[in-house]
Amino acid sequence: MELAFYWSLMFSQFTDIKRKDFLIMFVHHLVTIGLISFSYINNMVRVGTLVMCLHDVSDFLLEAAKLANYAKYQRLCDTLFVIFSAVFMVTRLGIYPFWILNTTLFESWEIIGPYTSWWLLNGLLVILQVLHVIWSYLIARIALKALIRGKMLHLKIPNKKAQVNKHSQMVSKDDRSDVESSSEEDDVTTCTKSPSDSSSSNGANRANGHMGSSYWAEE
């Protein structure tokens, strides 16, 4: 299954969108296909199985980070990518060279000695380790940027909250001033209207009274 999977990846690279790491991935697929084939031919199935398991441990975390990125969950994407970076460094810069390469290069030399396919198998394992170093450098840069972006986002959130609180205080102050100004206007209008209203009503009564008294006096 793994062999068929990597054959399909190698051929699909030419029909897929070309990326910056096209050459590196192409070399990686060729090396992986060679390792799977020669580990079976050289009766090093255990080594080939360990190499595949070691690589699959971190791959699903990268795919999960991609899914989070596509779903626009940026913080989850950054978190998963940082975890992936840590697992990648431990497995491919720690376990792979110090356990697997040490066994295939030095211990197998002492047990069975070198032969033609042995040189080819270990040459492919060394090439894979060189690719691990290159990828580790690129992944470390991306992970560092993700951590910095997370810290910047963490710093921006309190600032946004402070701006929102300040804005809400300004809005409430403006609303309060509007209410106060409207109440003052109401007081002014009531104050200005009440004398005229009272004077008009009282004036009407007084005019009626005066008109009545004068009218009856003239008569």
C-alpha positions, 0 to 999 in steps of 0.5 A: 500500500505504501509503495503504491501510494508513493508511486501515485504521489510521484506521478500526480506531482506532474499534473498538480500545481507546481510548488516551490518544493517540487524538486525536493518532493520528487527526490523524496518520492524516488528515495522512498520508493527505492527504500521500500523496494530495497528494504524488502529485497535486502530482507530489511523489512523491519528497518523499512517498516520502522522508517515508514512508521517514523515518518507517518507519526508526524504526517497526520498532524500536518494534514490536521493543520492544513484542515484547520487552515482551510476551515479558517481556524488560524489559532488551531492551525498554528497550534497543530503546526507547532506540535507537528514541528516538535514531533518532526524534529524529535523523530527525524533529527533524533530517533531516525539518525541515532537509532535507525541510521546507526543500526543500518550503517554501523551495526549491520556492517559488523554483522553482515558486512557491506555489499552492493545493495547495502550501499544503495540502501544506506545511500538512500537513507542518508539522502533521506536524512539530508532532506530531513535537515532541509525540511527541519530548517524550513519548518522551524522558520514557519513554526517560529513565525506562527509562534510570533503571530500567536503572541502578537494576536494575544497582545492585540486582543487586550488592546482591542478590548481596551479600544472597545471599552473606551469606545463604549465609554465614549458612546455612553458619555455621548448618549448621556450628554445627548440625554442631558442636552435633550432634558435641558432643551425640554426644560427650556421649552417648558419654561418658555412655553409655560409663561406664554401658555399661562399668559395666553390663558390668563390673558384670555380670561383677563381680556374676557373679564376686562371686555366684559366689565368695560362692555357692561360699563359702556352700556 
